[in-house]
C-alpha cells in the first residue's frame, strides 16, 4: 500500500521560507533579478570565471561519485531510480561548466575539476557512505542547505555567462529542485513508516551526522561565499544568518523537531 506523506517537500515551501529569511536578514537583495550579469572581460575576470566554475564542476563531480556509491550501499530500487536521475543531471551540469570554461578561456579544466572533487572527499572522508543515514545527511548538505548560496549568486552576481544562465533557467534549476524534492520525500516516507521510538532515534542520528558534516564543511562553505563575491561580484551580506536559519528549517521540517539545536556556521 502506498504511503501518504503527512509532510511532503515542495518548491513552494522553499520559496516561501527563503523569501521570508531574505526579507528579514538581507532586505537589500531583490527577490527577482533586476539586471543581467555581464560576461568576464579582462584576463583576471576570465581567470576568476575559470576558478569558480571549475570548482563548481568539481562539486558536481563529487555528487556523481557519492550518489554512485550510495546505489551500492543502500539496497532500495526506489532510491536507485532517484539517484540515477541525480547522477545524470549533475554529470551533465559539470560537463556544461567544463564546456563553457573551454569556450571562454581556451583551457580544459578537467584536472582542476578532478582535484576539486578529491578535495571534497578529503574533508568528508567516509561520512556519506558510513551508513545510509550518513548519505541522507550528505544529501541535505549538498542539495538542501546550499540553497541560500544559490539564491544569493542567482540574484546578486554581476559577472556571469549568458549561456550558463540560460541553461540554468531552462534546465539546471528544475533539475536541482527535483533532486531536493525526491530525496526529501524518500526520506519522509522512510521516517513516517518507522515507529515513534524509531523516529526519535533516526532523528537523533541524522542530526548528529548533519552536525559532523557541517563542522567538516564550514571552512569550505565560507570560502565558496568569498569566491562568489570575489569572482562573480555577488553580494553575500546577510548570508550567515540565512544559512543557519534555513538549515534549521530543513531539519525541523524533515525530522519533526520544532527547534533543533545546531552549530552556527560562525562557530
Backbone bond lengths (Angstrom), bond angles and torsions (degrees), N, CA, C in turn:
res aa  C-N    CA-C-N  psi(-1)  N-CA   C-N-CA  omega(-1)  CA-C   N-CA-C  phi
1 X - - - 1.472 - - 1.525 109.02 -
2 X 1.315 117.93 135.22 1.455 121.95 -178.79 1.529 110.46 -69.65
3 X 1.314 115.84 142.53 1.452 121.33 177.97 1.527 110.14 -85.81
4 X 1.336 116.76 131.06 1.454 121.55 174.11 1.517 108.49 -92.84
5 X 1.312 117.01 115.00 1.459 120.01 -176.55 1.525 110.17 -70.94
6 X 1.339 115.61 135.24 1.461 120.01 175.96 1.519 110.92 -83.91
7 X 1.323 116.84 -20.19 1.458 120.66 178.98 1.518 108.20 -146.28
8 X 1.309 117.42 98.34 1.458 121.47 -178.70 1.529 109.80 -101.58
9 X 1.327 115.01 154.27 1.463 122.04 -179.33 1.522 109.53 -85.38
10 X 1.314 116.92 146.77 1.461 120.14 178.24 1.516 109.85 -151.47
11 X 1.327 116.39 157.63 1.464 120.98 175.92 1.522 109.98 -68.12
12 X 1.320 117.80 -25.47 1.464 120.56 176.23 1.521 110.98 -65.57
13 X 1.330 116.23 -40.03 1.466 120.34 175.28 1.525 110.39 -61.47
14 X 1.322 117.34 -44.39 1.461 121.74 178.98 1.527 110.75 -59.36
15 X 1.310 116.07 -51.25 1.471 121.38 -175.68 1.526 110.86 -61.80
16 X 1.308 117.04 -46.78 1.466 121.13 -178.24 1.530 111.18 -59.47
17 X 1.317 116.47 -46.38 1.461 119.96 -175.37 1.524 112.13 -76.12
18 X 1.316 118.08 -38.57 1.464 119.51 179.33 1.531 111.09 -69.77
19 X 1.307 118.47 -38.87 1.460 119.57 176.60 1.530 110.66 -61.70
20 X 1.316 116.73 -38.99 1.468 120.49 177.63 1.528 110.52 -64.13
21 X 1.330 117.26 -43.18 1.463 120.81 -179.24 1.524 111.47 -69.00
22 X 1.321 117.70 -38.76 1.467 120.25 177.11 1.527 110.61 -64.87
23 X 1.320 117.59 -41.67 1.460 120.51 179.70 1.528 110.85 -63.70
24 X 1.326 116.12 -32.88 1.464 120.46 -178.70 1.523 112.40 -79.32
25 X 1.337 117.03 -44.61 1.465 120.59 -170.13 1.527 114.29 -107.79
26 X 1.328 118.50 -17.67 1.468 121.51 -178.93 1.526 109.97 -141.39
27 X 1.339 117.22 60.95 1.465 119.66 -176.51 1.529 113.57 -65.12
28 X 1.352 116.59 -13.70 1.461 120.16 178.32 1.529 112.13 -74.67
29 X 1.336 117.84 -14.28 1.466 121.32 -176.69 1.531 109.89 -90.03
30 X 1.313 118.72 120.45 1.471 120.39 175.93 1.528 109.41 -68.30
31 X 1.312 117.28 141.75 1.461 120.40 -176.47 1.524 112.47 -81.78
32 X 1.306 116.94 -5.57 1.467 122.23 166.80 1.522 107.10 -132.25
33 X 1.318 116.09 142.54 1.471 119.30 -177.38 1.522 110.37 -64.01
34 X 1.339 115.13 132.02 1.460 120.42 -177.50 1.531 112.73 -93.45
35 X 1.353 116.83 -31.82 1.457 120.65 -177.85 1.525 109.27 -138.26
36 X 1.326 117.87 140.58 1.473 119.35 177.31 1.521 110.77 -69.41
37 X 1.316 116.48 153.33 1.461 120.40 174.44 1.531 108.89 -75.95
38 X 1.312 115.59 162.25 1.466 120.17 178.47 1.526 109.11 -105.89
39 X 1.326 118.14 157.58 1.468 120.03 179.91 1.524 111.01 -73.16
40 X 1.336 117.41 157.72 1.466 119.93 174.09 1.523 109.72 -65.38
41 X 1.332 115.78 136.61 1.465 120.02 -174.87 1.524 111.32 -114.61
42 X 1.311 117.01 -54.13 1.459 120.21 -176.46 1.523 110.21 -75.83
43 X 1.321 115.80 165.23 1.468 119.95 177.50 1.524 110.83 -62.41
44 X 1.332 116.34 -36.41 1.473 119.72 177.88 1.524 110.60 -64.28
45 X 1.327 117.06 -42.63 1.468 120.13 179.37 1.522 111.22 -66.07
46 X 1.325 117.31 -37.95 1.464 119.81 177.14 1.526 111.01 -66.21
47 X 1.333 117.08 -36.27 1.458 120.36 176.69 1.518 110.57 -66.11
48 X 1.319 116.38 -40.11 1.467 120.12 177.00 1.526 111.10 -64.96
49 X 1.325 116.75 -40.20 1.466 121.22 175.47 1.527 109.78 -58.09
50 X 1.319 115.12 -46.09 1.468 120.34 178.38 1.526 110.08 -56.68
51 X 1.310 117.05 -51.66 1.456 120.90 -174.98 1.526 112.18 -62.87
52 X 1.338 116.01 -44.35 1.461 119.06 -176.28 1.522 111.63 -66.91
53 X 1.336 116.66 -45.86 1.458 118.63 -174.17 1.527 112.36 -81.46
54 X 1.328 118.50 -24.35 1.465 119.70 170.54 1.521 109.56 -65.87
55 X 1.343 116.29 -41.68 1.462 119.93 177.03 1.526 111.34 -64.15
56 X 1.329 116.47 -38.73 1.465 120.04 177.98 1.535 110.55 -66.55
57 X 1.326 116.39 -38.79 1.461 119.81 175.04 1.518 111.85 -62.57
58 X 1.339 117.11 -39.16 1.456 120.83 176.62 1.515 112.10 -65.42
59 X 1.325 116.64 -38.18 1.463 121.57 174.93 1.531 110.00 -58.37
60 X 1.337 116.46 -46.97 1.464 119.33 -178.53 1.527 111.84 -70.23
61 X 1.331 117.26 -34.13 1.464 119.45 175.13 1.522 110.50 -63.41
62 X 1.327 117.86 -38.90 1.471 119.99 178.30 1.526 110.74 -64.53
63 X 1.341 117.54 -32.47 1.464 120.92 175.74 1.528 110.35 -65.78
64 X 1.324 116.42 -44.16 1.474 120.62 176.57 1.525 109.88 -56.85
65 X 1.311 117.17 -44.53 1.465 121.49 -177.69 1.530 111.16 -66.64
66 X 1.331 117.05 -45.78 1.464 120.17 -178.17 1.525 111.53 -66.18
67 X 1.338 117.15 -43.06 1.465 120.11 179.79 1.526 111.02 -65.63
68 X 1.330 116.76 -34.14 1.467 120.15 177.24 1.523 110.75 -65.36
69 X 1.329 116.93 -40.55 1.466 120.44 176.77 1.521 111.00 -63.46
70 X 1.346 116.70 -37.45 1.464 120.38 -177.20 1.514 112.06 -65.61
71 X 1.322 117.86 -31.90 1.465 120.28 178.02 1.524 110.19 -61.63
72 X 1.324 117.15 -35.95 1.465 120.79 176.82 1.525 111.61 -77.02
73 X 1.339 116.63 -28.40 1.465 121.62 -174.71 1.523 112.83 -80.04
74 X 1.335 116.63 -41.31 1.466 121.00 -169.13 1.530 109.22 -113.38
75 X 1.338 118.30 111.01 1.470 120.64 -175.23 1.528 112.24 -82.12
76 X 1.321 116.25 72.23 1.462 121.07 -178.05 1.524 108.23 -136.82
77 X 1.336 119.07 108.14 1.465 120.34 -176.59 1.521 113.35 -63.16
78 X 1.342 117.79 -29.27 1.461 120.70 175.97 1.530 109.46 -60.62
79 X 1.324 116.62 -47.78 1.459 121.10 178.20 1.522 110.83 -65.99
80 X 1.327 117.60 -38.21 1.469 120.65 -179.81 1.532 111.07 -58.26
81 X 1.333 116.83 -40.46 1.461 119.50 179.32 1.525 111.25 -68.51
82 X 1.332 116.16 -39.39 1.467 120.24 176.16 1.521 110.08 -60.44
83 X 1.342 116.34 -45.90 1.462 120.31 -176.11 1.523 112.06 -72.11
84 X 1.328 117.22 -29.83 1.469 118.16 176.45 1.519 110.61 -62.20
85 X 1.335 116.96 -35.81 1.473 121.21 175.15 1.526 110.01 -67.43
86 X 1.316 116.85 -45.15 1.466 120.79 -179.06 1.528 111.13 -62.38
87 X 1.310 116.92 -43.92 1.469 121.00 179.68 1.524 110.68 -61.00
88 X 1.339 116.16 -47.83 1.456 119.43 -179.25 1.519 112.52 -64.14
89 X 1.331 116.39 -42.03 1.468 120.14 -179.04 1.523 111.71 -65.06
90 X 1.325 116.70 -51.11 1.466 118.81 -175.45 1.525 111.22 -70.40
91 X 1.315 117.05 -29.71 1.458 118.88 171.74 1.514 111.13 -63.55
92 X 1.330 116.78 -43.06 1.471 120.98 178.59 1.524 111.15 -64.95
93 X 1.336 117.44 -36.93 1.464 120.47 178.32 1.531 110.25 -64.26
94 X 1.322 116.42 -45.89 1.463 120.20 179.86 1.530 111.00 -61.79
95 X 1.322 116.91 -39.61 1.472 120.59 176.89 1.529 110.33 -62.20
96 X 1.334 117.08 -41.57 1.469 120.54 179.61 1.526 110.82 -63.42
97 X 1.336 117.67 -41.59 1.464 120.46 178.61 1.537 109.90 -63.76
98 X 1.326 115.58 -43.07 1.466 119.55 178.89 1.536 110.70 -61.22
99 X 1.324 116.55 -44.87 1.465 120.37 -178.48 1.526 111.76 -62.73
100 X 1.349 116.83 -40.35 1.465 118.95 -179.11 1.533 111.55 -71.10
101 X 1.321 117.43 -34.67 1.463 119.77 175.22 1.525 110.01 -61.42
102 X 1.327 116.20 -45.44 1.466 119.92 179.45 1.524 110.27 -61.62
103 X 1.338 116.91 -43.26 1.464 120.86 -177.69 1.526 111.63 -63.97
104 X 1.343 116.94 -36.96 1.461 119.94 -173.86 1.523 113.65 -92.23
105 X 1.338 117.29 -24.54 1.472 119.08 -175.89 1.518 113.59 -120.19
106 X 1.333 117.09 -16.33 1.455 119.98 -177.32 1.517 113.73 78.00
107 X 1.324 117.94 8.46 1.465 122.39 -178.00 1.526 110.13 -116.82
108 X 1.328 116.51 138.19 1.462 121.50 176.66 1.529 108.40 -88.68
109 X 1.342 118.24 118.21 1.461 121.04 -175.06 1.528 114.92 -87.94
110 X 1.332 118.66 12.90 1.463 119.44 -168.89 1.518 112.77 -58.06
111 X 1.324 118.33 -35.75 1.456 119.27 -179.74 1.525 110.97 -69.82
112 X 1.331 116.84 -37.19 1.465 119.77 176.94 1.526 111.29 -71.29
113 X 1.324 117.40 -32.79 1.465 120.56 173.68 1.530 109.80 -62.50
114 X 1.331 116.13 -44.43 1.464 120.33 178.07 1.523 111.42 -61.13
115 X 1.332 116.81 -44.57 1.467 120.77 -179.55 1.531 111.47 -63.63
116 X 1.335 116.24 -38.23 1.462 119.40 179.90 1.527 110.98 -68.36
117 X 1.330 117.85 -40.35 1.471 119.92 176.13 1.528 110.04 -61.69
118 X 1.314 117.22 -41.35 1.472 121.69 178.17 1.520 110.76 -61.46
119 X 1.324 116.22 -37.07 1.467 120.64 178.79 1.526 111.19 -59.84
120 X 1.330 117.17 -39.93 1.466 120.11 178.72 1.521 110.72 -60.79
121 X 1.328 116.85 -42.39 1.461 119.45 -179.91 1.519 111.68 -69.41
122 X 1.315 117.27 -26.56 1.466 119.86 178.62 1.521 111.57 -66.95
123 X 1.353 116.92 -38.44 1.466 115.58 178.46 1.528 112.92 -91.62
124 X 1.326 118.87 -22.93 1.464 120.79 177.48 1.521 112.45 -81.72
125 X 1.330 116.34 -33.24 1.471 122.68 -174.03 1.529 109.50 53.61
126 X 1.333 118.60 -125.75 1.468 119.62 -171.68 1.526 113.78 -96.49
127 X 1.340 118.30 3.79 1.470 119.23 -170.69 1.530 113.09 -56.68
128 X 1.345 120.99 -45.08 1.469 118.87 -176.13 1.524 114.60 -64.37
129 X 1.323 118.42 -20.96 1.463 119.31 179.37 1.532 112.23 -126.56
130 X 1.339 115.71 19.61 1.472 119.61 174.46 1.524 110.11 -63.14
131 X 1.314 115.71 -41.12 1.465 123.44 173.88 1.519 107.29 -162.73
132 X 1.326 117.43 178.15 1.459 119.40 -174.13 1.518 112.33 -66.18
133 X 1.342 117.94 -30.78 1.457 120.15 177.77 1.526 111.31 -71.39
134 X 1.328 116.49 -32.59 1.456 119.68 174.41 1.520 110.78 -61.15
135 X 1.323 115.87 -38.55 1.454 119.33 178.38 1.528 111.43 -66.66
136 X 1.334 117.57 -41.73 1.470 119.92 178.33 1.524 110.58 -64.04
137 X 1.333 117.43 -41.45 1.467 120.17 177.02 1.527 110.19 -60.50
138 X 1.326 116.41 -41.00 1.466 120.41 177.23 1.526 110.44 -62.43
139 X 1.324 118.16 -45.33 1.465 121.64 179.02 1.529 110.37 -56.60
140 X 1.323 117.03 -44.59 1.457 119.52 -178.25 1.521 111.16 -62.12
141 X 1.325 116.90 -39.20 1.461 119.53 178.99 1.522 111.79 -69.86
142 X 1.308 118.35 -41.43 1.459 121.00 -173.20 1.525 114.26 -87.76
143 X 1.330 116.76 -13.86 1.466 119.24 179.28 1.534 112.86 -118.44
144 X 1.332 117.86 -39.48 1.469 120.96 -171.94 1.527 112.99 -99.59
145 X 1.323 117.92 -52.94 1.467 120.10 -176.16 1.527 112.02 -64.45
146 X 1.311 117.33 -23.78 1.471 122.50 -177.08 1.530 112.60 -74.57
147 X 1.324 117.91 -9.56 1.463 120.53 -170.15 1.533 114.34 -60.81
148 X 1.340 121.32 -39.61 1.478 118.34 176.12 1.527 112.96 -56.94
149 X 1.333 117.73 -40.02 1.465 120.56 177.66 1.531 110.41 -61.54
150 X 1.313 117.10 -41.99 1.467 121.40 179.00 1.523 109.74 -61.50
151 X 1.328 117.25 -43.19 1.463 120.86 -179.25 1.522 111.35 -64.91
152 X 1.339 117.81 -46.24 1.463 120.26 179.85 1.527 110.34 -57.99
153 X 1.318 116.55 -45.47 1.460 119.81 -177.99 1.535 110.75 -65.95
154 X 1.327 115.35 -43.39 1.472 120.49 -178.59 1.529 111.73 -63.50
155 X 1.328 117.12 -36.96 1.456 121.09 -172.55 1.523 113.99 -91.62
156 X 1.351 118.07 -24.66 1.462 118.75 -170.20 1.518 115.14 -123.35
157 X 1.332 120.06 -9.28 1.467 119.60 -176.88 1.527 110.07 -63.28
158 X 1.332 115.92 143.23 1.467 121.04 -179.72 1.524 112.30 -108.47
159 X 1.341 117.60 -16.74 1.466 122.04 178.09 1.524 108.24 -121.96
160 X 1.317 117.19 127.38 1.459 120.35 -178.49 1.517 110.78 -161.75
161 X 1.309 115.09 -157.58 1.458 120.97 -176.70 1.519 108.55 -136.33
162 X 1.323 116.97 126.22 1.471 121.18 -176.09 1.525 111.78 -62.60
163 X 1.329 117.48 -35.24 1.465 120.49 -178.71 1.524 110.18 -67.35
164 X 1.343 117.09 -47.10 1.455 119.89 178.47 1.524 111.40 -65.48
165 X 1.329 116.89 -37.09 1.462 120.13 178.23 1.537 110.41 -62.31
166 X 1.321 116.99 -41.49 1.463 120.35 178.77 1.523 111.08 -67.64
167 X 1.334 116.48 -42.26 1.468 119.69 178.43 1.521 110.92 -63.51
168 X 1.332 116.23 -38.09 1.459 119.74 177.71 1.519 110.87 -63.64
169 X 1.331 115.68 -44.87 1.462 120.36 -179.16 1.524 112.04 -65.35
170 X 1.330 115.98 -39.38 1.464 120.18 -174.47 1.521 113.36 -85.00
171 X 1.364 117.47 -26.50 1.457 117.67 -174.70 1.523 114.18 -142.73
172 X 1.352 118.02 -51.46 1.456 120.33 -167.98 1.532 112.63 -58.04
173 X 1.335 116.89 -45.11 1.465 120.00 -178.01 1.525 111.41 -62.59
174 X 1.334 116.28 -41.19 1.468 119.64 177.85 1.531 110.98 -66.89
175 X 1.338 117.09 -39.12 1.468 120.16 177.01 1.525 110.37 -56.38
176 X 1.337 115.87 -50.09 1.458 119.82 -176.19 1.523 111.43 -65.42
177 X 1.325 116.84 -36.40 1.462 119.88 176.93 1.527 110.80 -62.48
178 X 1.329 116.72 -41.57 1.471 120.55 177.83 1.518 110.49 -62.69
179 X 1.331 117.76 -40.65 1.470 119.97 177.75 1.528 110.40 -59.49
180 X 1.328 116.43 -47.65 1.473 119.51 -177.82 1.526 111.15 -63.06
181 X 1.311 116.45 -46.28 1.465 120.52 -176.16 1.526 110.85 -65.29
182 X 1.330 117.20 -46.95 1.467 119.14 -174.91 1.528 111.85 -69.79
183 X 1.328 117.80 -39.49 1.462 119.64 178.48 1.526 110.85 -68.03
184 X 1.335 116.78 -44.86 1.466 119.94 -179.67 1.518 110.91 -61.18
185 X 1.312 118.08 -42.07 1.460 120.13 -177.19 1.529 111.90 -77.63
186 X 1.335 118.01 -27.67 1.467 119.82 170.62 1.522 109.41 -62.55
187 X 1.337 116.17 -44.20 1.463 120.15 178.02 1.523 110.77 -62.69
188 X 1.337 118.49 -46.25 1.452 120.97 -177.36 1.525 111.32 -61.58
189 X 1.318 117.46 -36.74 1.459 119.77 178.15 1.526 110.38 -62.50
190 X 1.337 116.19 -45.92 1.466 120.10 177.84 1.528 109.93 -62.27
191 X 1.319 117.06 -43.98 1.455 122.77 -176.05 1.525 110.99 -63.75
192 X 1.334 116.79 -43.39 1.458 120.24 -176.35 1.531 112.94 -75.01
193 X 1.330 116.55 -20.29 1.463 119.55 176.93 1.525 112.22 -79.02
194 X 1.337 117.12 -15.36 1.460 121.70 -178.55 1.532 110.55 -79.81
195 X 1.334 115.61 157.87 1.462 120.40 175.32 1.529 109.38 -71.01
196 X 1.333 116.67 168.47 1.463 120.95 -179.30 1.523 111.06 -58.66
197 X 1.337 117.31 -44.92 1.462 120.64 178.97 1.526 111.15 -64.57
198 X 1.325 115.96 -40.39 1.469 119.59 178.22 1.520 111.24 -64.47
199 X 1.343 116.91 -40.35 1.461 119.85 179.01 1.526 111.22 -63.56
200 X 1.315 116.39 -40.00 1.463 120.09 178.00 1.523 110.57 -60.65
201 X 1.318 116.55 -43.49 1.465 121.06 -179.74 1.531 111.11 -69.64
202 X 1.321 116.76 -42.56 1.465 120.13 178.54 1.531 111.01 -60.47
203 X 1.329 115.97 -44.47 1.461 119.90 -179.94 1.526 111.12 -62.49
204 X 1.326 116.75 -42.92 1.468 120.25 -179.57 1.526 110.85 -63.95
205 X 1.333 116.60 -42.16 1.467 119.93 -179.64 1.527 111.46 -67.58
206 X 1.341 116.54 -41.23 1.458 119.09 -179.24 1.532 110.94 -67.41
207 X 1.323 117.21 -39.26 1.466 120.28 176.35 1.528 110.96 -60.91
208 X 1.314 116.74 -42.14 1.465 120.49 179.63 1.528 110.99 -62.45
209 X 1.327 116.66 -42.76 1.464 120.34 179.46 1.528 111.35 -70.08
210 X 1.324 116.90 -37.66 1.463 120.54 177.18 1.527 109.74 -61.30
211 X 1.318 116.73 -43.05 1.461 121.34 178.20 1.531 111.26 -63.56
212 X 1.317 116.54 -40.52 1.465 119.22 179.24 1.528 110.77 -62.79
213 X 1.340 116.73 -45.11 1.461 119.34 179.14 1.527 110.17 -64.64
214 X 1.339 117.33 -39.07 1.461 120.54 178.93 1.527 111.03 -57.04
215 X 1.325 116.72 -46.21 1.463 120.36 -179.21 1.527 110.98 -66.36
216 X 1.327 116.24 -36.68 1.467 119.98 179.60 1.538 111.24 -69.71
217 X 1.334 117.17 -31.18 1.472 121.12 -173.48 1.522 113.97 -97.96
218 X 1.326 119.29 -10.28 1.464 121.23 -168.57 1.526 112.67 -54.64
219 X 1.322 117.44 -46.95 1.469 120.06 -178.36 1.529 110.61 -64.56
220 X 1.326 116.64 -40.28 1.471 120.78 178.51 1.523 110.38 -63.31
221 X 1.337 117.28 -45.23 1.461 121.12 -178.66 1.525 110.57 -58.43
222 X 1.330 116.41 -47.31 1.466 120.18 -179.66 1.529 111.36 -63.07
223 X 1.325 116.52 -37.03 1.459 119.59 178.45 1.522 111.05 -65.67
224 X 1.322 117.20 -39.23 1.472 120.34 178.46 1.524 110.72 -64.38
225 X 1.321 117.18 -39.10 1.466 120.03 176.45 1.529 110.30 -61.28
226 X 1.331 115.63 -44.55 1.460 120.18 -179.72 1.531 110.69 -65.44
227 X 1.333 116.23 -40.45 1.468 120.07 178.41 1.526 110.87 -61.82
228 X 1.329 117.09 -39.74 1.465 119.82 179.59 1.523 110.34 -62.75
229 X 1.314 116.43 -37.92 1.464 119.61 177.80 1.529 110.77 -69.14
230 X 1.340 116.18 -47.36 1.467 120.48 -174.73 1.525 112.53 -72.06
231 X 1.328 116.81 -37.70 1.463 120.82 -171.76 1.525 113.27 -97.13
232 X 1.343 117.30 -34.30 1.461 120.92 -175.53 1.522 113.18 -108.13
233 X 1.326 116.74 -5.72 1.456 119.68 -177.05 1.509 113.58 70.76
234 X 1.333 117.47 26.38 1.461 120.63 179.07 1.527 110.33 -74.82
235 X 1.322 115.20 153.38 1.461 122.03 174.44 1.517 107.69 -108.04
236 X 1.335 116.71 104.95 1.461 121.15 -174.53 1.520 112.77 -101.07
237 X 1.319 118.48 16.73 1.456 120.82 179.38 1.530 109.81 -59.97
238 X 1.325 116.03 125.03 1.459 121.25 -179.78 1.510 114.24 95.77
239 X 1.323 117.94 0.59 1.466 119.17 -174.92 1.529 112.47 -70.36
240 X 1.334 118.47 -31.65 1.467 119.63 -176.54 1.531 112.21 -61.26
241 X 1.353 119.24 -54.18 1.469 117.54 179.15 1.521 113.31 -65.83
242 X 1.331 117.02 -30.92 1.472 118.58 177.41 1.523 110.07 -67.45
243 X 1.334 116.72 -43.64 1.467 119.79 178.51 1.527 110.34 -58.73
244 X 1.332 117.51 -48.83 1.472 120.85 -178.73 1.523 111.35 -61.56
245 X 1.337 116.34 -45.57 1.464 119.96 -176.95 1.526 111.28 -68.31
246 X 1.341 116.92 -39.30 1.463 120.10 179.59 1.529 110.47 -66.06
247 X 1.319 117.13 -42.25 1.466 120.17 178.11 1.532 110.54 -58.87
248 X 1.319 116.56 -40.40 1.471 119.85 177.21 1.522 110.87 -64.74
249 X 1.339 116.86 -40.37 1.464 120.28 178.34 1.530 110.90 -60.76
250 X 1.334 116.39 -44.53 1.462 121.25 -179.01 1.525 110.27 -59.56
251 X 1.324 116.18 -51.62 1.458 119.74 -174.87 1.519 111.79 -71.71
252 X 1.316 117.44 -36.49 1.460 120.29 176.25 1.522 110.81 -61.24
253 X 1.327 115.96 -43.86 1.464 121.41 -177.49 1.524 111.84 -67.09
254 X 1.326 116.07 -41.54 1.460 119.71 -174.67 1.524 113.55 -83.76
255 X 1.346 117.20 -21.96 1.462 120.56 -175.61 1.523 113.05 -111.51
256 X 1.326 117.95 0.45 1.471 121.82 -177.40 1.523 111.81 57.67
257 X 1.322 116.68 40.96 1.463 122.45 177.07 1.527 107.05 -116.27
258 X 1.339 118.18 116.41 1.464 119.41 -174.20 1.532 114.64 -59.56
259 X 1.329 117.30 -44.99 1.465 120.40 -175.35 1.531 109.91 -138.04
260 X 1.330 117.82 76.31 1.459 118.95 -179.95 1.525 111.63 -62.92
261 X 1.324 115.87 139.34 1.455 121.60 178.89 1.531 108.22 -87.77
262 X 1.334 115.85 113.33 1.453 120.57 -173.79 1.521 110.66 -127.41
263 X 1.335 114.65 153.40 1.455 120.92 175.05 1.522 109.52 -76.01
264 X 1.327 117.07 130.84 1.456 121.17 178.55 1.524 110.69 -70.73
265 X 1.315 116.37 153.53 1.461 121.63 175.28 1.531 110.85 -58.94
266 X 1.323 117.44 -24.13 1.457 121.11 -177.80 1.520 113.59 -93.00
267 X 1.336 117.92 4.50 1.471 120.31 178.74 1.521 110.26 -96.44
